[in-house]
């Protein structure tokens, strides 16, 4: 079976196993859904009737099969707390998270690769030491600290950008771009440092290989050896990290979204957990996992293209 086909089947298997874990975990949460929806003053008869209406009195296996079947067909149910269909709400938040992820990647990946290459080509030289020490400092900085500093300096003191990243649901990408810059920079700081260090390690490792020495002895220009041979191999692990980071950016920015009041998937998940909104928790978590798994699948496809030996396995 071709490599990509095997990876796709593994992708589907991952989503199926994850769906089981998500459904079981949400149903093990303490508390009574009917009690949360109806309030403390509701009678037991009203709670029993609501549980029956929501299908919560059925066996757990039947509930899971019904939920998964509807979810795959695009029916993600209704939110207990928002009193509306879940799919439009989640898709709107997913769009917002994708916007933030895109800007964060653009702010972090190109400069990270550039700094990593510069540091790797100048191993143990002053420029390498400066970049390496700087990246270590940035990696150790908590994201919320960077976010708070940006809010206080850039938004409140300099008044260059808005402190809050709350955006309207019908706003275009150009209209929300000013609100995206500070949270994107906050995320990009950590990503830039990590990807830069990984690129540096890859470049140093490739520069020590025999093929680089051979190409240099044959008279190939130094820039050609670097860009056509060294970078192609050195960036293979980096591509995987970038893809994984992209998947994490889509659904894992809970802290950043709360610091900047940004309406993404992470903030929606916190809201759903606080209101014990099981259908909303399940939908948001499932979409976040799907985004993460899709990013990994994309990384595998790109990796196999850049490294033909992978396709032969």
ABEGO torsion letter per residue (X at the ends): XBAAAAAAAAAAAAAAAAAAAAAAAAAABBEBAAAAAAEAABBAAAAAAAAAAAGAABBAAAAAAAAAAAAAAGBAEBBAAAGBBAAAAAAAAAAAAAAAAAAAAAAAAAAAAAAAAAAAAABGBAAAAAAAAAAAAAAABBAAAAAAAAAAAAAAAAGABBABABBBAABBAAAAAAAAAAAAAAAAAAAAAAAAAAAAAAAAAAAABAAAAAAAAAGBBAAAAAAAAAAAAAAAAAAAAAAAAAAAAAAABAAAAAAAGBBBAAAAAAAAAAAGBAAAAAAAAAAAAAAAAAAAAAAAAAAAAABAAAAAX
